Amino acid sequence: MKYFLFNHQGSINHGCEAIVRGTVNIISNSDDNCSFKLSSYNADTDRIVEDVELCDFATRTLSKLETLASAFNIKVKHSEEYALKKMYSPIVDQAEDCDICLSVGGDTYCYGDNHGIQVLTRELKKAGKKVYLWGASIGEEDLTDEKLQSLKDFDAIFVRESLTYNLLKGKNANENIFLHADPAFCMEREEMELPNGFVKENTIGLNVSPLVAKQNPEITKATEGFIKYLIDNTTLDVLLIPHVVESGNNDYEYMLPFYEKYRGSGRIAIVSDSLNAMQYKGLIAKLRFFIGARTHATIAAYSSGVPTFVLGYSVKSRGIAKDLFDNEDYVADVSSIHNEDVLIDALNKLLRDEDEIRRTLLRKIPLLLRSSMQMGEKLKHI
């Protein structure tokens, strides 16, 4: 079978890259004759991903007549569906030679109205395709009646954590809702080395993003204070790890001033912004602890057995942590971070529970890997 992966932001967001790589591994494990076409908003960044045929997620410009018809529909029918159908028609054409369509943007329904993706899903269905929402998370605050209705258009919904699963089951969002761990758990890692002088037994990784700083500007000062605390009061070396490096949302650019301020200590380093997701995972696997905001950076840590504390901003981070630990003890809502005290408390929890966390990950991660791999079998049978 040929699989059409769409609604992909591009691999400059290494979480999106991790989902695609994990998905390819999962499906290849259950379908010996599979091939993949990846429709990407930023296809140039996806040349690092092997075994996929790349195409641009490119809309087209409406003709003059279509523009008039669109204006009429918006004014009279208060609907932009006609315009979106025409704009997204090239994407439907891209999927013509594919059998299965997977919407791999796990956060699609968390942000905005998503009218475009809703229309595209319906158009792919009209073209005779099987369409699945893949590795999704959705919070109750994200759901509208329109979104809820659009979720029924999918042939099935694969969700990645139990909070979303219980929500959508309770709302009867679709007849076929399946709970499986995030596909990124199944992405392989590439062996990497820590910076000179850094050792696994004494290195903490830190990922803070401009996305969470935008939601709570106090995080910037809190992070700076936390790094100072680490240098002044512990022996831990600090490794700043970016995971999304797209324009306007660049972890590396956001964290670079922290490195510049404390580089004189000899106890801090920042990872290059030019690695791929498997390489970032390889570095994260060499840490003693990890504190991170980007969900797929924390998944890289979890799946490598690294005790991890999450700076959460949506249902996905809470749900994944809850499914791992049966609680949310190792998650802090970003809105609660007003100074370094929350981050210091996070570190103290990791120090206190280090052995217990490692035992839990050792026991649970194989189960999550199996859960992810079962997505391919489930897809094959439905």
C-alpha positions as CSV (number, residue, x, y, z in Angstrom):
1,M,0.0,0.0,0.0
2,K,1.0,3.6,-0.5
3,Y,0.5,6.0,2.4
4,F,0.0,9.7,2.0
5,L,1.3,11.6,5.1
6,F,-0.1,15.1,5.1
7,N,-0.5,18.1,7.4
8,H,3.2,18.0,8.2
9,Q,4.9,21.2,9.2
10,G,8.4,20.2,8.1
11,S,11.4,18.7,9.7
12,I,12.8,22.0,11.0
13,N,10.3,21.1,13.7
14,H,12.0,18.0,14.9
15,G,8.9,16.8,16.7
16,C,7.1,16.6,13.4
17,E,10.1,14.9,12.0
18,A,10.1,12.4,14.8
19,I,6.4,11.6,14.2
20,V,7.1,10.9,10.5
21,R,10.1,8.8,11.2
22,G,8.3,6.8,13.8
23,T,5.3,6.4,11.5
24,V,7.5,5.0,8.7
25,N,9.0,2.5,11.2
26,I,5.6,1.5,12.5
27,I,3.9,0.9,9.2
28,S,7.0,-0.7,7.6
29,N,6.9,-3.3,10.5
30,S,3.4,-4.4,9.6
31,D,3.2,-3.8,5.8
32,D,6.1,-5.4,3.7
33,N,4.9,-3.6,0.6
34,C,4.5,-0.1,1.9
35,S,5.6,3.2,0.4
36,F,5.2,6.7,1.5
37,K,4.5,10.2,0.1
38,L,5.0,13.1,2.4
39,S,3.2,16.3,1.7
40,S,5.0,19.0,3.6
41,Y,4.6,22.7,4.4
42,N,8.4,22.9,4.2
43,A,9.6,20.1,2.0
44,D,13.1,21.4,1.7
45,T,13.7,20.6,5.3
46,D,12.5,17.0,4.9
47,R,15.3,15.9,2.6
48,I,16.9,14.4,5.7
49,V,14.1,11.9,6.0
50,E,14.8,8.7,4.2
51,D,12.3,6.4,2.4
52,V,9.6,9.0,1.6
53,E,8.6,10.7,-1.6
54,L,8.4,14.4,-1.0
55,C,6.0,16.9,-2.3
56,D,5.1,20.5,-1.3
57,F,1.9,21.1,0.6
58,A,1.1,23.8,-2.0
59,T,-2.3,25.5,-2.4
60,R,-3.2,27.2,-5.7
61,T,-4.5,30.6,-6.5
62,L,-8.1,31.0,-7.4
63,S,-9.1,32.1,-10.9
64,K,-11.0,35.3,-11.4
65,L,-14.3,33.4,-11.7
66,E,-13.5,31.3,-8.7
67,T,-12.7,34.4,-6.7
68,L,-16.1,35.9,-7.5
69,A,-17.8,32.7,-6.6
70,S,-15.8,32.5,-3.4
71,A,-16.8,36.1,-2.5
72,F,-20.4,35.3,-3.1
73,N,-20.3,32.2,-0.9
74,I,-18.6,34.1,1.9
75,K,-21.0,37.1,1.7
76,V,-24.3,35.1,1.2
77,K,-23.6,31.7,2.7
78,H,-21.0,32.9,5.3
79,S,-18.9,30.0,4.2
80,E,-15.3,29.8,2.9
81,E,-15.6,26.1,2.0
82,Y,-15.8,26.8,-1.7
83,A,-12.6,28.8,-1.7
84,L,-10.8,26.2,0.4
85,K,-11.9,23.3,-1.8
86,K,-10.4,25.1,-4.8
87,M,-7.2,26.1,-3.0
88,Y,-6.5,22.6,-1.6
89,S,-7.3,20.7,-4.8
90,P,-3.6,20.2,-5.6
91,I,-3.2,18.3,-2.3
92,V,-6.0,16.0,-3.3
93,D,-4.3,15.4,-6.6
94,Q,-1.1,14.5,-4.8
95,A,-2.9,11.8,-3.0
96,E,-4.4,10.3,-6.1
97,D,-1.9,7.4,-6.3
98,C,-2.1,6.6,-2.5
99,D,-4.4,4.2,-0.7
100,I,-4.3,5.5,2.9
101,C,-4.1,9.2,4.1
102,L,-2.7,10.0,7.5
103,S,-3.1,13.4,9.0
104,V,0.2,13.4,11.0
105,G,-0.1,16.8,12.5
106,G,-0.9,15.6,16.0
107,D,-1.7,19.1,17.3
108,T,-4.0,20.1,14.4
109,Y,-7.1,20.3,16.4
110,C,-5.5,22.2,19.3
111,Y,-5.0,25.5,17.5
112,G,-7.4,27.7,15.6
113,D,-10.4,26.7,13.6
114,N,-8.6,24.5,11.2
115,H,-11.1,25.1,8.4
116,G,-8.6,24.2,5.8
117,I,-7.7,20.8,7.2
118,Q,-11.4,20.1,7.8
119,V,-12.2,20.8,4.2
120,L,-9.2,18.9,2.9
121,T,-10.2,15.8,5.0
122,R,-13.7,15.9,3.4
123,E,-12.2,16.3,-0.1
124,L,-9.9,13.4,0.3
125,K,-12.8,11.3,1.5
126,K,-14.8,12.4,-1.6
127,A,-11.9,11.2,-3.7
128,G,-12.4,7.7,-2.3
129,K,-9.5,7.7,0.2
130,K,-9.4,6.3,3.7
131,V,-8.4,9.1,6.0
132,Y,-7.1,8.8,9.5
133,L,-6.2,11.3,12.2
134,W,-2.9,10.0,13.5
135,G,-1.2,10.4,16.9
136,A,-3.6,13.2,18.0
137,S,-4.1,15.2,21.2
138,I,-7.1,17.4,21.7
139,G,-8.0,19.3,24.9
140,E,-11.6,20.0,25.9
141,E,-10.8,23.8,25.6
142,D,-9.9,23.2,22.0
143,L,-13.1,21.5,21.0
144,T,-15.9,23.4,19.3
145,D,-19.1,22.0,17.8
146,E,-17.7,22.4,14.3
147,K,-14.5,20.6,15.2
148,L,-16.4,17.8,16.9
149,Q,-18.5,17.4,13.8
150,S,-15.4,17.3,11.6
151,L,-13.8,14.6,13.6
152,K,-16.6,12.3,12.4
153,D,-15.2,12.7,8.8
154,F,-12.2,10.5,9.7
155,D,-12.4,6.7,9.1
156,A,-10.7,6.5,12.5
157,I,-8.9,8.6,15.1
158,F,-5.6,7.4,16.7
159,V,-4.9,9.3,19.9
160,R,-1.6,9.3,21.8
161,E,-2.7,9.7,25.4
162,S,-5.6,8.7,27.6
163,L,-6.9,12.2,28.5
164,T,-7.7,12.8,24.8
165,Y,-9.0,9.3,24.4
166,N,-11.5,9.7,27.3
167,L,-12.6,13.1,26.1
168,L,-13.3,12.0,22.6
169,K,-15.0,8.8,23.7
170,G,-17.2,10.7,26.0
171,K,-18.1,13.1,23.2
172,N,-18.8,10.3,20.7
173,A,-16.5,12.1,18.4
174,N,-16.0,9.1,16.1
175,E,-17.1,5.5,15.9
176,N,-13.5,4.4,15.7
177,I,-11.2,5.9,18.3
178,F,-8.0,4.0,19.3
179,L,-5.5,4.7,22.0
180,H,-1.8,4.1,21.1
181,A,1.4,5.8,22.2
182,D,2.9,8.6,20.2
183,P,4.5,7.3,17.0
184,A,7.7,9.2,17.9
185,F,8.4,6.6,20.6
186,C,9.3,4.3,17.7
187,M,11.9,6.7,16.1
188,E,15.4,5.3,16.3
189,R,18.2,7.3,17.7
190,E,21.7,8.0,16.3
191,E,24.6,7.5,18.6
192,M,26.1,10.9,19.7
193,E,28.7,12.2,22.1
194,L,28.3,14.9,24.7
195,P,30.5,18.0,24.5
196,N,34.0,17.7,25.7
197,G,34.2,17.5,29.5
198,F,30.5,16.6,29.9
199,V,29.6,13.2,31.2
200,K,26.2,11.4,31.5
201,E,26.4,11.0,35.2
202,N,26.6,14.8,35.7
203,T,24.7,16.5,32.9
204,I,21.2,17.9,32.9
205,G,19.6,18.8,29.6
206,L,17.3,21.8,29.4
207,N,14.9,22.8,26.6
208,V,12.8,25.9,26.9
209,S,11.0,27.3,23.9
210,P,9.8,30.7,22.7
211,L,6.4,29.2,22.4
212,V,6.1,28.8,26.2
213,A,7.8,32.1,26.8
214,K,5.2,33.7,24.7
215,Q,2.5,32.1,26.8
216,N,4.2,33.2,30.0
217,P,7.0,35.8,29.6
218,E,8.1,35.2,33.2
219,I,9.7,31.9,32.0
220,T,12.6,33.7,30.5
221,K,13.7,35.2,33.9
222,A,12.9,31.9,35.7
223,T,15.1,29.9,33.3
224,E,18.0,32.4,33.7
225,G,17.6,32.1,37.5
226,F,17.5,28.3,37.3
227,I,20.7,28.1,35.3
228,K,22.4,30.4,37.8
229,Y,21.2,28.1,40.6
230,L,22.6,25.0,38.9
231,I,26.0,26.6,38.4
232,D,26.2,28.1,41.9
233,N,24.6,25.3,44.0
234,T,25.2,22.0,42.1
235,T,28.0,20.3,40.2
236,L,25.7,19.5,37.2
237,D,26.7,20.7,33.8
238,V,24.0,22.2,31.7
239,L,23.3,21.3,28.1
240,L,20.8,23.5,26.3
241,I,19.0,21.4,23.6
242,P,16.8,23.0,20.9
243,H,14.2,20.9,19.2
244,V,12.3,23.4,17.0
245,V,14.3,25.8,15.0
246,E,11.8,27.3,12.6
247,S,11.6,31.1,11.9
248,G,9.7,32.9,14.7
249,N,9.7,29.8,16.9
250,N,13.3,29.0,17.3
251,D,14.5,27.3,20.4
252,Y,18.2,27.8,19.6
253,E,17.8,31.6,19.1
254,Y,15.8,31.8,22.3
255,M,18.2,29.9,24.5
256,L,21.5,31.3,23.0
257,P,21.5,34.3,25.4
258,F,21.4,31.9,28.4
259,Y,24.5,30.2,27.0
260,E,26.3,33.5,26.3
261,K,25.6,34.8,29.8
262,Y,27.0,31.8,31.6
263,R,29.5,30.4,29.2
264,G,32.4,31.8,31.3
265,S,31.5,29.2,33.9
266,G,32.7,26.4,31.7
267,R,29.6,24.5,32.9
268,I,27.2,25.2,30.1
269,A,26.9,24.3,26.3
270,I,24.3,24.7,23.6
271,V,23.7,22.0,21.0
272,S,23.9,22.9,17.3
273,D,20.6,23.8,15.6
274,S,21.6,21.7,12.5
275,L,21.1,18.2,13.9
276,N,18.2,15.9,12.9
277,A,15.7,14.4,15.3
278,M,17.5,11.1,15.7
279,Q,20.7,12.9,16.6
280,Y,19.0,15.1,19.2
281,K,17.5,11.9,20.6
282,G,21.0,10.4,20.7
283,L,22.3,13.3,22.7
284,I,19.3,13.3,25.1
285,A,19.9,9.6,25.8
286,K,23.4,10.6,27.2
287,L,21.8,12.9,30.0
288,R,21.3,12.2,33.6
289,F,18.2,14.4,33.8
290,F,16.1,16.3,31.3
291,I,13.7,19.3,31.8
292,G,11.9,20.2,28.7
293,A,9.0,22.1,27.1
294,R,8.9,20.6,23.6
295,T,6.8,17.4,23.9
296,H,8.9,15.4,21.4
297,A,12.1,16.3,23.1
298,T,10.6,14.9,26.3
299,I,9.5,11.8,24.4
300,A,13.1,11.3,23.2
301,A,14.1,11.5,26.9
302,Y,11.4,9.1,28.2
303,S,12.1,6.5,25.5
304,S,15.8,6.6,26.3
305,G,15.1,6.0,30.0
306,V,16.2,9.5,31.2
307,P,14.4,10.9,34.3
308,T,12.4,13.8,32.8
309,F,10.3,16.7,34.0
310,V,8.0,18.4,31.6
311,L,7.1,22.1,31.3
312,G,3.6,21.5,30.0
313,Y,1.4,23.8,28.0
314,S,-1.3,21.4,26.6
315,V,-3.1,18.2,27.1
316,K,-0.5,16.1,25.3
317,S,2.2,16.7,27.8
318,R,-0.1,16.0,30.7
319,G,-1.6,12.9,29.1
320,I,1.7,11.3,28.1
321,A,3.1,11.8,31.6
322,K,0.0,10.5,33.3
323,D,0.0,7.4,31.1
324,L,3.7,6.8,32.1
325,F,3.5,7.5,35.8
326,D,-0.2,7.2,36.6
327,N,0.0,10.8,37.9
328,E,1.2,14.3,36.8
329,D,3.9,14.7,39.5
330,Y,6.6,15.3,36.9
331,V,4.7,18.0,35.0
332,A,4.4,21.7,35.7
333,D,2.0,24.0,33.8
334,V,4.0,26.7,32.2
335,S,1.5,29.3,33.5
336,S,2.6,28.4,37.1
337,I,6.2,29.3,36.5
338,H,6.8,32.8,37.9
339,N,10.4,32.4,39.0
340,E,13.1,29.7,39.3
341,D,11.5,28.1,42.3
342,V,9.3,25.8,40.2
343,L,12.3,24.7,38.2
344,I,14.4,24.1,41.3
345,D,11.5,22.1,42.7
346,A,11.4,20.1,39.5
347,L,15.1,19.3,39.8
348,N,14.7,18.3,43.5
349,K,11.9,15.9,42.5
350,L,14.1,14.3,39.9
351,L,17.0,14.0,42.4
352,R,14.7,12.5,45.0
353,D,12.9,10.0,42.7
354,E,15.7,9.3,40.2
355,D,15.9,5.6,40.8
356,E,12.1,5.1,41.0
357,I,11.7,7.1,37.7
358,R,14.3,5.0,36.0
359,R,12.6,1.8,37.1
360,T,9.2,3.1,35.9
361,L,10.6,4.0,32.5
362,L,12.4,0.6,32.3
363,R,9.0,-1.1,32.9
364,K,6.7,1.2,30.9
365,I,8.7,2.2,27.8
366,P,8.6,-1.3,26.3
367,L,4.8,-1.3,26.7
368,L,4.6,2.1,25.0
369,L,6.8,0.9,22.1
370,R,4.6,-2.1,21.6
371,S,1.5,0.2,21.8
372,S,3.0,2.4,19.0
373,M,3.9,-0.6,16.9
374,Q,0.4,-2.0,17.2
375,M,-0.9,1.1,15.3
376,G,0.4,-0.4,12.1
377,E,-1.4,-3.7,12.7
378,K,-4.6,-1.8,13.7
379,L,-4.4,0.3,10.5
380,K,-3.9,-2.9,8.4
381,H,-6.9,-4.6,9.9
382,I,-9.4,-1.7,9.7
